[in-house]
C-alpha cells in the first residue's frame, strides 16, 4: 500500500459527499488510501478492496505466527524429524 500524501489524501467528509465518484477514482488510480475527516478529526479511511483483502490476509498470517511462537515457547511444537517435542 502506498503512503498517504497529506496534501492530497486527507479530505473532509462533506467534500467526499459532494465528489464521491472522483475521490474513489483517485483512490483507484493512485493506490493510496484516503482519510476522511469530520469536525477536523479523522473519521474513516478508504482503501481499495484488494488492499483491504491483503491487509486481512497479512493480519491473519501474523496472528497465526504469534500463536505458533507462543506454542513453541511452551514446548507445544512438533519436531518434524522426531515427532512431538
N, CA, C and O of each residue as an XYZ file, in Angstrom:
340
protein
N       0.842     -1.169      0.000
C       0.000      0.000      0.000
C       0.894      1.241      0.000
O       1.871      1.313      0.744
N       0.556      2.189     -0.819
C       1.328      3.419     -0.883
C       1.005      4.310      0.309
O      -0.060      4.200      0.916
N       1.938      5.185      0.630
C       1.771      6.091      1.765
C       0.836      7.233      1.410
O       0.740      7.645      0.254
N       0.157      7.729      2.414
C      -0.752      8.858      2.263
C       0.043     10.121      1.969
O       1.077     10.378      2.586
N      -0.449     10.900      1.025
C       0.099     12.238      0.794
C      -0.822     13.204      1.519
O      -1.987     13.363      1.154
N      -0.296     13.841      2.539
C      -1.116     14.672      3.406
C      -1.795     15.823      2.665
O      -2.872     16.268      3.062
N      -1.179     16.298      1.606
C      -1.776     17.412      0.868
C      -2.874     16.966     -0.094
O      -3.632     17.807     -0.575
N      -2.982     15.678     -0.387
C      -3.958     15.199     -1.370
C      -4.944     14.167     -0.817
O      -6.031     14.002     -1.370
N      -4.588     13.485      0.244
C      -5.355     12.314      0.659
C      -6.106     12.460      1.971
O      -6.650     11.479      2.478
N      -6.146     13.645      2.523
C      -6.939     13.898      3.723
C      -7.995     14.922      3.348
O      -7.681     16.060      3.000
N      -9.259     14.499      3.422
C     -10.355     15.345      2.948
C     -11.508     15.331      3.939
O     -11.728     14.332      4.624
N     -12.245     16.435      4.020
C     -13.430     16.449      4.883
C     -14.545     15.586      4.291
O     -14.672     15.459      3.073
N     -15.329     15.012      5.157
C     -16.433     14.165      4.731
C     -17.402     14.923      3.824
O     -17.926     14.350      2.869
N     -17.643     16.186      4.106
C     -18.556     16.975      3.281
C     -18.049     17.077      1.839
O     -18.841     17.041      0.898
N     -16.741     17.203      1.669
C     -16.159     17.255      0.331
C     -16.276     15.895     -0.360
O     -16.510     15.820     -1.566
N     -16.110     14.827      0.414
C     -16.267     13.483     -0.154
C     -17.697     13.274     -0.637
O     -17.913     12.745     -1.728
N     -18.661     13.680      0.158
C     -20.073     13.535     -0.239
C     -20.345     14.217     -1.574
O     -21.065     13.684     -2.418
N     -19.772     15.381     -1.756
C     -20.013     16.149     -2.987
C     -19.257     15.595     -4.183
O     -19.656     15.828     -5.324
N     -18.170     14.864     -3.945
C     -17.312     14.396     -5.041
C     -16.941     12.923     -4.907
O     -15.823     12.540     -5.253
N     -17.844     12.099     -4.419
C     -17.521     10.708     -4.108
C     -16.926      9.963     -5.295
O     -15.916      9.276     -5.145
N     -17.529     10.085     -6.461
C     -17.048      9.337     -7.636
C     -15.612      9.711     -7.982
O     -14.800      8.835     -8.279
N     -15.291     11.000     -7.946
C     -13.929     11.413     -8.306
C     -12.929     10.996     -7.226
O     -11.780     10.685     -7.539
N     -13.352     10.986     -5.964
C     -12.451     10.546     -4.902
C     -12.165      9.052     -5.008
O     -11.028      8.617     -4.818
N     -13.196      8.268     -5.310
C     -12.989      6.833     -5.491
C     -12.075      6.582     -6.676
O     -11.215      5.703     -6.625
N     -12.254      7.339     -7.731
C     -11.367      7.219     -8.895
C      -9.927      7.550     -8.506
O      -9.000      6.872     -8.948
N      -9.730      8.573     -7.690
C      -8.390      8.942     -7.228
C      -7.755      7.786     -6.458
O      -6.581      7.476     -6.662
N      -8.523      7.149     -5.577
C      -8.005      6.027     -4.797
C      -7.594      4.888     -5.717
O      -6.541      4.280     -5.527
N      -8.425      4.600     -6.714
C      -8.123      3.524     -7.651
C      -6.896      3.841     -8.503
O      -6.079      2.954     -8.754
N      -6.754      5.077     -8.947
C      -5.635      5.458     -9.817
C      -4.312      5.544     -9.068
O      -3.274      5.142     -9.594
N      -4.340      6.063     -7.846
C      -3.092      6.280     -7.110
C      -2.694      5.083     -6.251
O      -1.513      4.887     -5.962
N      -3.681      4.280     -5.844
C      -3.392      3.173     -4.934
C      -3.146      3.637     -3.509
O      -2.750      2.845     -2.654
N      -3.379      4.920     -3.250
C      -3.180      5.459     -1.903
C      -4.515      5.494     -1.157
O      -5.557      5.738     -1.765
N      -4.488      5.256      0.134
C      -5.723      5.394      0.924
C      -6.095      6.868      1.064
O      -5.271      7.756      0.843
N      -7.339      7.107      1.433
C      -7.813      8.465      1.678
C      -8.410      8.523      3.075
O      -9.196      7.658      3.463
N      -8.031      9.543      3.819
C      -8.551      9.754      5.168
C      -9.655     10.798      5.089
O      -9.458     11.886      4.549
N     -10.820     10.456      5.632
C     -11.927     11.401      5.701
C     -12.000     11.962      7.110
O     -11.820     11.243      8.093
N     -12.266     13.250      7.191
C     -12.341     13.902      8.492
C     -13.744     14.433      8.745
O     -14.489     14.748      7.816
N     -14.081     14.524     10.017
C     -15.309     15.160     10.479
C     -14.931     16.079     11.616
O     -14.284     15.664     12.578
N     -15.331     17.317     11.503
C     -15.025     18.329     12.522
C     -13.531     18.366     12.825
O     -13.126     18.521     13.977
N     -12.709     18.223     11.771
C     -11.262     18.342     11.903
C     -10.543     17.117     12.438
O      -9.330     17.156     12.647
N     -11.269     16.030     12.663
C     -10.656     14.805     13.192
C     -10.880     13.655     12.221
O     -11.914     13.595     11.555
N      -9.931     12.757     12.137
C     -10.077     11.618     11.237
C     -11.268     10.768     11.669
O     -11.486     10.539     12.859
N     -12.039     10.303     10.676
C     -13.215      9.503     10.998
C     -13.300      8.214     10.189
O     -13.994      7.279     10.588
N     -12.599      8.155      9.051
C     -12.634      6.937      8.233
C     -11.440      6.933      7.288
O     -10.884      7.977      6.948
N     -11.062      5.717      6.870
C     -10.009      5.560      5.874
C     -10.586      4.719      4.741
O     -11.156      3.656      4.982
N     -10.439      5.189      3.522
C     -10.918      4.464      2.350
C      -9.733      3.841      1.630
O      -8.732      4.505      1.363
N      -9.862      2.544      1.316
C      -8.832      1.854      0.552
C      -9.509      0.972     -0.489
O     -10.705      0.694     -0.402
N      -8.731      0.539     -1.471
C      -9.252     -0.357     -2.490
C      -9.587     -1.706     -1.862
O      -8.937     -2.110     -0.898
N     -10.594     -2.416     -2.393
C     -10.948     -3.729     -1.849
C      -9.776     -4.713     -1.854
O      -9.620     -5.471     -0.897
N      -8.964     -4.723     -2.881
C      -7.822     -5.647     -2.936
C      -6.821     -5.343     -1.820
O      -6.236     -6.262     -1.247
N      -6.622     -4.069     -1.511
C      -5.723     -3.702     -0.420
C      -6.297     -4.155      0.919
O      -5.562     -4.624      1.788
N      -7.599     -4.015      1.079
C      -8.262     -4.448      2.307
C      -8.095     -5.957      2.488
O      -7.738     -6.421      3.571
N      -8.354     -6.721      1.422
C      -8.182     -8.176      1.486
C      -6.750     -8.541      1.843
O      -6.518     -9.434      2.658
N      -5.791     -7.854      1.237
C      -4.385     -8.118      1.503
C      -4.031     -7.846      2.963
O      -3.304     -8.622      3.583
N      -4.537     -6.758      3.503
C      -4.284     -6.428      4.907
C      -4.866     -7.490      5.841
O      -4.233     -7.870      6.825
N      -6.076     -7.969      5.528
C      -6.682     -9.001      6.367
C      -5.888    -10.300      6.302
O      -5.691    -10.953      7.327
N      -5.432    -10.682      5.122
C      -4.628    -11.895      4.988
C      -3.321    -11.781      5.761
O      -2.902    -12.726      6.430
N      -2.684    -10.624      5.666
C      -1.431    -10.416      6.384
C      -1.658    -10.450      7.891
O      -0.865    -11.036      8.628
N      -2.727     -9.829      8.343
C      -3.041     -9.833      9.764
C      -3.291    -11.254     10.260
O      -2.805    -11.634     11.325
N      -4.042    -12.035      9.499
C      -4.309    -13.423      9.880
C      -3.010    -14.225      9.954
O      -2.813    -15.004     10.886
N      -2.133    -14.037      8.983
C      -0.848    -14.734      8.979
C      -0.027    -14.360     10.212
O       0.540    -15.230     10.874
N       0.033    -13.071     10.514
C       0.815    -12.620     11.670
C       0.239    -13.144     12.979
O       0.993    -13.486     13.890
N      -1.073    -13.212     13.086
C      -1.694    -13.784     14.293
C      -1.334    -15.257     14.432
O      -1.016    -15.725     15.526
N      -1.384    -15.990     13.315
C      -1.028    -17.406     13.353
C       0.441    -17.594     13.742
O       0.771    -18.522     14.480
N       1.306    -16.732     13.258
C       2.724    -16.801     13.622
C       2.914    -16.518     15.104
O       3.723    -17.173     15.762
N       2.184    -15.559     15.631
C       2.280    -15.241     17.051
C       1.827    -16.427     17.901
O       2.464    -16.757     18.902
N       0.736    -17.060     17.506
C       0.253    -18.241     18.228
C       1.292    -19.349     18.164
O       1.568    -20.003     19.170
N       1.869    -19.564     16.988
C       2.896    -20.606     16.830
C       4.106    -20.315     17.705
O       4.646    -21.229     18.327
N       4.542    -19.056     17.764
C       5.680    -18.691     18.622
C       5.368    -18.969     20.092
O       6.210    -19.491     20.824
N       4.157    -18.619     20.518
C       3.765    -18.856     21.904
C       3.727    -20.354     22.208
O       4.186    -20.791     23.264
N       3.185    -21.128     21.288
C       3.129    -22.573     21.489
C       4.535    -23.173     21.517
O       4.824    -24.044     22.338
N       5.391    -22.716     20.638
C       6.768    -23.216     20.595
C       7.492    -22.899     21.893
O       8.224    -23.735     22.423
N       7.284    -21.672     22.413
C       7.928    -21.264     23.662
C       7.469    -22.137     24.836
O       8.212    -22.327     25.798
N       6.248    -22.664     24.755
C       5.712    -23.531     25.806
C       6.058    -24.997     25.564
O       5.630    -25.869     26.321
N       6.828    -25.274     24.515
C       7.196    -26.644     24.205
C       6.081    -27.441     23.554
O       6.071    -28.671     23.614
N       5.148    -26.747     22.938
C       3.997    -27.407     22.326
C       4.178    -27.570     20.814
O       3.199    -27.716     20.083
N       5.405    -27.544     20.356
C       5.650    -27.684     18.923
C       5.854    -29.133     18.526
O       5.882    -30.025     19.374
N       5.995    -29.354     17.250
C       6.258    -30.689     16.720
C       7.579    -30.637     15.966
O       7.748    -29.831     15.051
N       8.502    -31.488     16.348
C       9.775    -31.628     15.646
C       9.506    -32.510     14.424
O       9.089    -33.659     14.569
N       9.732    -31.996     13.265
C       9.416    -32.728     12.035
C      10.260    -33.981     11.853
O       9.877    -34.879     11.104
N      11.395    -34.053     12.522
C      12.247    -35.239     12.402
C      11.918    -36.280     13.465
O      11.982    -37.481     13.201
N      11.568    -35.826     14.660
C      11.361    -36.746     15.759
C       9.906    -36.921     16.168
O       9.566    -37.874     16.869
N       9.071    -36.030     15.744
C       7.682    -36.063     16.187
C       7.453    -34.965     17.214
O       7.898    -33.836     17.008
N       6.779    -35.263     18.300
C       6.438    -34.279     19.323
C       7.658    -33.864     20.110
O       8.515    -34.693     20.418
N       7.745    -32.566     20.443
C       8.845    -32.060     21.275
C       8.685    -32.467     22.719
O       9.522    -32.124     23.554
